Amino acid sequence: MIRLLNAHFPTRTLILGVSEACLVGIAFVAAMVARLGASDTSVQLSYEQGFFKIFVVSATVITCMYYFDLYDSSILSNRRELASRLIQVLGSVCVLLAIFYYVYPPLQLGRGIFLIGIALVAVILLLWRGLFLAINSLPQFSERALILGDGPLAAPLIRELESRPELGLRVVSHILTAGDENGELDSRGRESTSGTLGAFSSEELSQAVESQRVNRVIVAMGDRRGKLPVQLLLALKSRGVLIQDGTDVYEAVTGKVPIESLRLSWLLFSPGFHVSRFLVIYKRLASIVASVIGLLLSLPLLPFVALAIKLTSPGPLFYKQKRVGQNGAVFYCYKFRTMRADAEADTGATWATDDDPRITRVGGFLRVSRLDEIPQLWNVLRGDMSLVGPRPERPEFVDGLAKEIPLYHLRHAIRPGITGWAQVRYRYGSSVEDAKEKLRYDLFYIKNMSPGLDLLIFLQTIKIILLGRGAK
């Protein structure tokens, strides 16, 4: 996997994106040749900004493919979904480029060139995706991994690796281990891809690595004291086998921190979880600039939002609610009211659910479009929140969640945000299990916090809003 913007992306997926951008460019060069001939095409490319025009088209196509999740792991291997979304992508590209050409006519490629090019792009991308899926599914093109240990991280890590072929990792063996105080391996058994079990000694494990042609060993042991076969793993490493900690692999693959299997020493010595002075200054300045720009841009919308709320349900325009911020400080978070004024009169503090009857018709639209969160820009300006960070929870929920979820207090180490890594990677939560899952993502953000990761979250937030995946 490649680390980019402080997040990890599958190498194959990035190669797919770059190759498709090149193929789109080649398709439009071919369209120029078919329409104008080789000599006129050379003139257009060299003297009439032809390369820049094609670059704009390629960038638009790849951006639309990203926003329609065509690089998402759940879509990559779904041929039917791929075809339908590719049609949506090409339609969106036509609309966006029509707008670009209207605003800046010199960008135009010419009607004939564009029609030939977009037809070629549709055919080429479908064929290339089919070829990519065929190559991606071949086991000989995957690294062969061995999972060592039966800790709580082992099973979810195996499931994740097996469900995502674009990672290029194939689990060929899983060894269940127990050991003595000398660190020698005393394995209970091995579960291979065929499902057979067998006992292992240290020497036999080494032979298994050779017979299975293992490229990397991923250590997913729970308690490692006196059980980790250090000498054997060092010997394997010296022979070119990559030895990785299961926690690091899980974090890179999923974008979240496995809180159940975390060791306190990992938290203590991890290079993350350190907020530098630069980050503090950057986040505050970026939040102030973004909140001022956001408030100014939203001013024309405010009268319409206010009128819609007032005409459809009685009650105040704004809704303020206590939330827990940095270091446990409680502040009032402001939003446009999206529920009935007496929503919690009988029930008290409760999470919103699917089809929650307390949400008004206008409130549902405001939540999906995220317009209800515009007043939170005032919280950002005041310093209660940042633009990006863990979403602040209500004190009533925090008290209970802190008792049930280990390390929950760590999410209050930084200012909460209007959007965050958990919000763009996970659905709206309405249970303790959902809160636990979101904490995994929040800790990943705190550990890897950077301007690059904030930019990635901002881009994915726009994607969520455009596709109507707003919170409840």
N, C-alpha and C positions, 0 to 999 in steps of 0.2 A: 504494500500500500504506500501511497505517496502522501506526505504531510504537506498540506497547502492551506494557508490562512488559519493555521493552528488546528485544523481538523484533518481527518484522514480520508482519503478517497482511493477506491480500488484502482490499481494501475491500469487494468484492462478497460475500465470505464472511461478513464481519461484518454487512453489511446483511441477508444471508439469515438469519443467526441472530437478529438483532433483530426482523425481520419475522415470523419463525416464532414467536417468543415472544409477539408481539402477536396473531398469529392463534390461538394456543392460548387466550389470554385471551378473545378474541372468541368462540371456539367454546363456552367454558364459560358465558359470559354468555348466549349464545343458548340453551344447554341449560337455564339457569335460567328464561329466559322461556318456553321450551317446556314446562317442568315446572310452574312456579309461576304463570306469568302476569306481565304487565308490572308491576303494582302491588306484588305480593309480592317480585318480583325487586328492585325499587327499595328496599324495606325491608331485604332481606337484604344488599344491597350497602352501604347507608348505615349500618345500625345493628347488623348481625350479622357484621361483619368479612368480608363477602363478597369485597371486593377483595383482602384479604390472603390468603384461602383460595385464590382463583384465582391469585394471584401464586405461592404455594407450588407449585401444580400446574404452572404454566408453567415455573418454575425447575427443577422435577424433570424435566419433559419435555426441556428444552433440555440439561440436564446429562447425561441418558441419551443423547441424540443425540450429544453431544460424546464421551462415553465409548465409543460404538459407531462412532466414526470417520465419522459422517455429515457432518462438515464437512471431512473430509480430501479432498485434491485427487484421489486415486485412486478415491474413492467417489462424488464429486459427479456425475460424468457416467455412472455405471454404473447404468442403470435397474433391472436385475434385482437387483443387490446392494442397491440402495436399498430396494426393496420388502421383501426378506427382513429387512434390518436394522431397518426401521421396525416390523415385527411384533415383533422382539425388544425394541425400545425400548418399545413400548406394554405388552408383558408385564412388563418391568422396572419401568415406571412404576406399574403396578397393584400389584406386590409392595411397592415402596418406600412408596407412599402408604398401603397397608394397614398397614404397620408404623408410619408416622407417626400414622395415625388411632388405632391401638391404644394408642400411647404417649401421645398427646394428642388425645382425642376431640373437643374443640371445633373442631379443624381440619376436620372432616368437612363435605363439601358436601351429602351426602345420596346414597343409593344411586342413585335415579332420575336425578338431575342428573349424577352421575359417569358412569353408563353412556351416557347420551345424549351427554355432552361428549366422552368418549373415542372414540365412534364418529365424531362430527363432526371431531375432531382427525385421525383416520386419513384421512378423505376429503379434508379441506382440505389437509393436508400433502402428500399424494400429488399433488393437482392443482397446488398451489403450486410444488412441486419440478419438475413437468413444465413449467410456465410459465417458471420460472427457467432451466431448462436451455435452453429454446427461445430466450429472450431472450439468455442468456449466449453462445450460439453464433452470434449474428448479428454479422457483421463490422462493420456500421455503428455498433455500440455499443462498439467497441474503439478504443483509441488506436493509431495507426499508428506503428510504430517502424522506424528505420533503424539497422542495425548497421554501424559504421564500423571496419574493421580485420580482419585475419586472424590475430590473435594466438592463443595457446593457449586463451584464454577464450572466443573467439567461438563456436565450434561447440557447446560445452556450454551456453552461454547461450541460443543459438537453440533448442536442443532443449528446454531447460527452459521457455522462453516458449511454444513451440508445443504442449507437452504439458499446459499448465495454462491453459485458457481463462478460469478464474475470475479470473486476474490482470488481464484486460481489456487486454492488450497483444498486438498482432498485428504480427509482423515482415513488412514489405512489401518490404524491400530489404536487401541485404547487399553492401557495397562493400569490395573488397579493395584495400588501399592500399600504396603505397610513396612515398617523397618525397625531396626534396633538402634541403640544409642550410638553405634559406630557409623551410622549412616549407610549401612549396606542394604541393598534392595532385598526385600522379602515379599515378593508379589503374591497376591491372592489369585491373580489371574489376568488374562488378557481377553478383550473382546475385539475381534478383528471384523473386517467387513463381512465375513461369512457367518459371524455370530458364534464361532467356536471359542472355547476357553482353554487356557493352558497355563501351567505354573511357570514362573521365570526366576532364574538367578541372575546375578549381574552379568555373567558371561553370556547367558542366553539372551538377555536383553540386547547386548551388543550385537549378537548374531541376528536378532530380529530386525534391528535397524538396517543391517546389511541385506538380509533376505527380502525385506519389504521395500528396500531402496528408499529409506526415509531421508528427506531433505532437512526436516526440522523437527525438534522435540519441543512440545509446549507443556510446561510444568503447571499442572492444575491441582496440586496437592493442597489439602486443607492445613493440617498441622504438619509443619516440615521439620520440627525439632527432632533430630536423631533419625529422621526417615528419608531425607533427601540424599540420593546416591551421588554425592558431589564428585567423587573421584571418577566415577563412570561417565558422568555428564561432561566433565572436563576433558576426558579422553575422547569422547565423541566430538566435542567442539574442536579439538585439535585436528580431527580428521575431516573437518569441513562441514559438520552437521550444525545447523543453526539452533541454538538453545534459547528459548524465549519464556518469559514469565507469563502465565495464563492471564493475569490481571492486565498486563500491558496489551496483549493480543485482543482481549475482550474489549478493552477501552477503544483501541484503534478500529476494530471491526464494527462496533455498535454505536460509538459516540456517547457512551455513558460509563459511569464508574460502578463496578459491582460491589455495592455496600455490604452484602452478606459475607463476602470473603475477604474484605479489606483487613490488612494488618495495620495496627497503629504505627509500626515502624515505617510502613510504606507511606502513610500520611506525613510522618515526621520528616523523612528524608527525600520525599518526592520533590523534583525540581519545580513543580507547580505549587499552588496554594500560597503563592507569595505575591502580594500586591505592591509593586514598586511605586515610588513617588511619581515616576513618569505616567504610569497607568492611572493613578488617582487624578493627576492634572488633566490628562487626555480625556478621561471619561467625563469629568466635570465640564470641561470646555465644550466637548462634543455634545453633551446633553443640553447645555445652555443654548448653543447655536441651533441645534435641531428643534428644541422646544419653541424658540422664538420664531423660526421659519415655519414650523408646523402651525402655531397659533395664527400667524399672519395669513397663511394659505387657507386656513379653515374658516376665517372670518366670514366670507361670503356664504358659507354653508350654515352657519349658526342660526340665522333667523328661520330658515326652513326646518331645521331639526327641532328648534324650540316650538315652532307652530305645530308641527306634526305631533309632538309629545302632548302638548296642551289640548289639542283637538280630539285626541283619541283616548285619553285617560285622565281622570282628575288626580291632582297631586302636584308636588313641586317639580320643577324642571330638572334640578340637579339632585343627585343622591350622594351623600357622603357616608363613608363606612370606615371604621377603625381597621387599620392594617398594621402588621408588624414589619418594621424596617430594619435598617442596619443596626447590628448589635442589640437587637431586641427592642429598639425604640418604637413606640406606638405613634402613628400619625393618622390623620384623616385623609382617605383617598377619595377623590371626586370623580364622578361619572355622570353622564346623562342617565336619567332614570329610565330603566327598561322593564321594570316590573310594576305591578300594582302598588299603590302607596302603602297598603296594609299587608304586603307579601309575607312578612314574618311575624305578624301579630299573634298568631296562634301557635306556630311551630318553633319560633326562635331561629337561631342561626342554623341554616341547612344549606347544603350544596345544591346548585341548580342541576337539573337532570334533563334528559331528552324529552322534548315536548312538554316542558315545565308549564303548567297552567298559569303560573304567576306572571309569566312573561307576556307583555302586551304585543299586539300585532306590529306596531312600529318598533317596539323594543327588540323583537326578533330580527328585524332587518338591521337595526343599529348594531346588534351584537355580531351578526355575520359580517357586516361591512367594517366592523371595528370603529364606527363613528362614535359609539358610546364612550370610547376611551379618550376622546379629544381633550376633555377637561383635565385628564391626568398630566397633560403637558404643563399645567400649572404646578402640579406636584413636582415635576422634573425641574422646573424653573426655580422653585423654592428650595430644592435640594433634598426633598424627601425620597425621591426616586431618581434613577438614571433612565436613559432611553432603552438600554439593554441590561438585563440582569434577571435573576429569579423573580417570578411573580410573587408579590406580597400576599400573604394569607391573613385571615382574620385571627385575632388573639384567641377566640373560642376554639378554633380548629388547631392552632399552633400548640396550645397546651396539651391537647390529646395526642396529636401526632408526635410530639417530642417524646412522649412516654412510650409510644409503640414502635417508633422507627429509630434505629440507631443512627447517630451522627446527624440528626435532623437539624440541630442547632447550627451546623456549619454553613447552611444556606444563608444565614443572616450575617455572614462575615463581610458582605459587600452590600451596596445599596440595591434594593429591588428594582426591577425594570418594567416598562410597559410591555415589552416583548422579551423573549429569552430563548435559550437553546431548547428548553423543555417545551416551550410553546410551539416551536416550529418542527419539533421532532416527534411530539406525542399529542394525543388528543386531549380534550378538556377532561380534567379529573373530577370524579365525584365520589371517591371512596378512599380508604386508607391505602389500598393496593395501588391505586392511581397516584396517590401522593408519594408513595415509596418509589414508584417508577420515575416520576418527575424529579425526585431528589437525585436519582442516578444521573440524569441529564444535567441538573443544576450543579452538581459537584464536578462534572466534566467541564462545564463552563468556567467555574471558579478556578479549577486547576489550569485551564488552558486559555484564560482570559487574555485577549489581545485586540488591537484595532482590526486586524484581519478577520478574526472570528466574529467581531461585532458587525463587520461589513457583510459577512456571509449570512448572519442571522437577519440582518436588515433586508437583504435580497430575498431570502426565503420567506420573510414576513410579507413582502409585496406579493410574492407568488401565492401565498395562502389567501390574501385578501382578494386578489384577482380571480382566483378559482372558487371563491365563496366558501372557504373552509374556516370561517371565523369561529371564535369561541362562543360558548352559550352565554 
